[in-house]
Amino acid sequence: MRHLKKKVTLDRKAGPRKALLRGLTESVILYEKVKTTQAKAEAVQPFVERMITVSKKGTLTARRVLVRELYTDNAVQKCMDVLGPRYRDRVGGYTRIVKLGDRKGDNAAVVQIELV
């Protein structure tokens, strides 16, 4: 039984799932809104929130954590220079998920995850 198991597997092995979530996190940070399925959006939301929380500290250690977790330097730069100062006074809840309807091909629930 899966009682109290919070990890979302998205029907992938650990490596591809981690790569998917890292890439989606980076896209949300760079473009500030991304259309995706509801399951992926709900799975990536904690990662985006964590990256913004880390970037609010503005220290060298925070930058190194972001470099370790994100793929490109552009995302790290935007986190540290733009998003960290923007959400300095906000305690949490940096993202919003808006439902857009169902996808035509497979009837999957499509949502838009965006920064508030």
C-alpha positions in Angstrom: 0.0 0.0 0.0 1.1 3.6 -0.7 0.0 5.2 2.5 1.8 8.5 3.1 3.9 8.2 0.0 4.1 11.7 -1.6 6.5 11.1 -4.4 4.9 11.4 -7.8 6.5 9.0 -10.3 4.8 10.2 -13.5 5.2 6.7 -14.9 9.0 7.1 -15.3 12.2 5.7 -13.8 14.2 7.9 -11.4 16.6 9.4 -13.9 14.2 10.5 -16.7 11.8 11.8 -14.0 14.5 13.9 -12.4 15.6 15.2 -15.8 12.0 16.1 -16.7 11.4 17.9 -13.4 14.6 19.8 -13.7 13.9 20.9 -17.2 10.4 21.9 -16.4 11.6 23.8 -13.4 14.1 25.7 -15.5 11.4 26.5 -18.1 9.1 27.9 -15.5 11.9 30.1 -14.1 13.0 31.4 -17.5 9.6 31.9 -19.2 7.6 32.5 -16.0 4.6 30.5 -17.4 4.5 27.1 -19.1 1.6 25.0 -20.5 1.8 21.3 -19.4 -0.4 18.6 -18.0 -1.9 18.9 -14.5 0.1 16.0 -13.1 3.5 17.4 -14.2 2.5 20.9 -13.0 1.6 19.6 -9.6 4.9 17.6 -9.5 7.1 20.5 -10.5 5.5 23.2 -8.3 7.5 22.3 -5.1 10.8 22.3 -7.1 10.1 25.8 -8.4 9.1 27.1 -5.0 12.3 25.6 -3.5 14.5 27.2 -6.1 13.0 30.7 -5.5 13.2 30.3 -1.7 16.9 29.4 -2.0 17.6 32.3 -4.4 16.0 34.8 -1.9 19.0 34.3 0.4 21.4 35.8 -2.2 24.5 34.1 -0.9 27.3 32.2 -2.7 26.0 29.0 -1.1 22.5 29.6 -2.5 24.0 30.2 -6.0 25.9 26.9 -5.8 22.8 25.1 -4.8 21.0 26.6 -7.9 23.9 25.7 -10.1 23.7 22.1 -8.9 20.0 21.8 -9.4 19.4 23.8 -12.7 20.9 23.1 -16.1 21.8 26.5 -17.5 23.5 29.6 -16.1 20.7 31.8 -17.5 18.2 30.2 -15.1 20.6 30.6 -12.1 21.2 34.2 -13.1 17.5 35.0 -13.4 16.8 33.4 -10.0 19.5 35.3 -8.2 19.1 38.7 -9.9 15.3 38.9 -10.7 13.2 36.4 -8.8 15.0 36.5 -5.5 14.6 40.3 -5.0 11.1 40.2 -6.5 9.8 37.8 -3.9 12.0 39.0 -1.0 9.0 39.9 1.2 6.8 37.0 0.2 6.7 34.0 2.5 5.7 31.4 0.0 3.3 30.6 -2.8 5.3 31.9 -5.7 3.4 29.8 -8.4 -0.1 29.5 -9.6 -1.8 26.6 -11.6 -4.6 27.7 -13.9 -6.7 25.0 -15.6 -7.0 25.5 -19.4 -9.1 22.5 -20.4 -8.4 19.1 -22.0 -6.0 18.3 -24.7 -7.6 17.2 -28.0 -5.5 14.1 -28.7 -5.6 12.2 -25.4 -8.0 14.2 -23.3 -5.3 15.0 -20.7 -6.0 18.0 -18.4 -3.9 20.9 -19.6 -2.9 23.6 -17.2 -0.6 26.7 -17.1 1.8 27.0 -14.3 3.0 30.6 -13.8 4.8 32.7 -11.3 2.6 35.0 -9.3 
